[in-house]
Amino acid sequence: MSESTDTINEFLQSLGVDTNYRTASLSLLENGESRYLRDLKLNFTSTLTSEQLSTKECALLGLSVAVNNNNLPLTNFYTKYATEQGATTEDIAEAAACASLLASNNVFYRFRHFTRKDKYNQIPARIRMQIMMKPVTGKEFFELMSLTISAVNGCEMCVNAHEDSLIKLGTTEERIFDAVRIASLVTATGKIVF
């Protein structure tokens, strides 16, 4: 067995995925004996812990991004990991709900931002967002999940609004930065394992 295959097998085992599992992109890396496989494995592992976030928060952020990206293997992994880190079924449901709500908000507010027409800002959004009022994970953490999903989905207006809210709530820039770093690495992993 090659070093690449060994690295893939270790990585897949850590995800709880059968070692025979391959996507086209994973096979390309394996066949090319890509050194990136080690980086992929280490980058993914670095999503599980943080100096700025609890392991439960890392897990819920990973889950929210995996749901947003419609990635079943990563959704399954982060759901299990979040449970192991003390997340309740309500916390887990809220991470999934956040991904769904922010997907609609990101499309809507990106449209408003791109068109730059006052008329569209005057028309009510008519998007129900009651979950944002009293999130079970807390206002600050829900804002953090919202920011990461907005960053993944590329909504500049939403990123700026959520980052501003977080700063006003007393969140450090280091905490914000690390949450976005985790979201970027979950998204990168999802390009190879899906």
GILIN-V416007 format. One record per pair of residues at least 4 apart in sequence whose ideal C-beta (glycine too) atoms are under 7 Angstrom apart, sorted by the first residue. I is the first residue (numbers start at 1). J is the second residue. Records with the same first field share a line. If there is no record, write none. Layout:
I = J ; J
This chain:
1 = 5 ; 6
2 = 6 ; 33
3 = 7
4 = 8 ; 29 ; 30 ; 33 ; 34 ; 37
5 = 9 ; 30
6 = 10
7 = 11 ; 37 ; 38 ; 41
8 = 12 ; 26 ; 30 ; 37
9 = 13 ; 19
10 = 14 ; 41
11 = 15 ; 40 ; 41
12 = 17 ; 18 ; 19 ; 21
13 = 19
15 = 73 ; 77 ; 193
16 = 76 ; 77 ; 80
17 = 21 ; 73
22 = 26 ; 27
23 = 27 ; 192 ; 193 ; 194
24 = 28
25 = 29 ; 191 ; 192
26 = 30 ; 192 ; 193
27 = 31
28 = 32
29 = 34 ; 36 ; 37 ; 192
36 = 40
37 = 41
38 = 42
39 = 43
40 = 44 ; 189 ; 192
41 = 45
42 = 46
43 = 185 ; 188
44 = 185 ; 189
46 = 185
47 = 58 ; 62 ; 182 ; 185 ; 186
48 = 55 ; 58 ; 81
49 = 55 ; 58
50 = 58 ; 178 ; 182
52 = 174 ; 175 ; 178
53 = 57 ; 58 ; 175 ; 178 ; 179
55 = 59 ; 85
56 = 60 ; 82 ; 85 ; 86 ; 87
57 = 61 ; 141
58 = 62 ; 182
59 = 63 ; 78 ; 81 ; 82 ; 85 ; 87
60 = 64 ; 82 ; 87 ; 91 ; 95 ; 137 ; 145
61 = 65 ; 145 ; 148 ; 179 ; 182 ; 183
62 = 66 ; 78 ; 182 ; 186
63 = 67 ; 75 ; 78 ; 79 ; 82 ; 92 ; 95
64 = 68 ; 95 ; 98 ; 99 ; 145 ; 148 ; 149
65 = 69 ; 148 ; 149 ; 152 ; 183 ; 186 ; 187
66 = 71 ; 74 ; 75 ; 78 ; 186 ; 190
67 = 75 ; 95 ; 96 ; 99
68 = 99 ; 103 ; 149 ; 152
69 = 187 ; 190
71 = 75 ; 190 ; 194
72 = 76
73 = 77 ; 193 ; 194
74 = 78 ; 186 ; 189 ; 190 ; 193
75 = 79
76 = 80
77 = 81
78 = 82
79 = 83 ; 92
80 = 84
81 = 85
82 = 87 ; 91 ; 92
83 = 87
87 = 91 ; 92
89 = 93
90 = 94 ; 136
91 = 95 ; 136 ; 137
92 = 96
93 = 97
94 = 98 ; 131 ; 135 ; 136 ; 137
95 = 99 ; 145
96 = 100
97 = 101 ; 131
98 = 102 ; 142 ; 145 ; 146 ; 149
99 = 103 ; 149
101 = 105 ; 129 ; 131
102 = 106 ; 146 ; 149 ; 150 ; 153
103 = 107 ; 153
104 = 108 ; 127
105 = 109 ; 127 ; 158
106 = 110 ; 150 ; 153 ; 155 ; 158
107 = 111
108 = 112 ; 125 ; 127
109 = 113 ; 155 ; 157 ; 158
110 = 114 ; 155 ; 157
111 = 115
112 = 120 ; 121 ; 157
113 = 156 ; 157
115 = 120
118 = 122
119 = 123
131 = 135
132 = 142
135 = 139 ; 142
137 = 141 ; 142
138 = 142
139 = 143 ; 169
140 = 144 ; 166 ; 169 ; 171
141 = 145
142 = 146
143 = 147 ; 162 ; 165 ; 166 ; 169
144 = 148 ; 166 ; 171 ; 179
145 = 149
146 = 150 ; 162
147 = 151 ; 159 ; 162 ; 163 ; 166 ; 176 ; 179
148 = 152 ; 179 ; 180 ; 183
149 = 153
150 = 155 ; 158 ; 159 ; 162
151 = 159 ; 180 ; 183
152 = 183 ; 187
155 = 159
156 = 160
157 = 161
158 = 162
159 = 163
160 = 164
161 = 165
162 = 166
163 = 167 ; 176
164 = 168
165 = 169
166 = 171 ; 176
167 = 171
171 = 175 ; 176
173 = 177
174 = 178
175 = 179
176 = 180
177 = 181
178 = 182
179 = 183
180 = 184
181 = 185
182 = 186
183 = 187
184 = 188
185 = 189
186 = 190
189 = 193
190 = 194
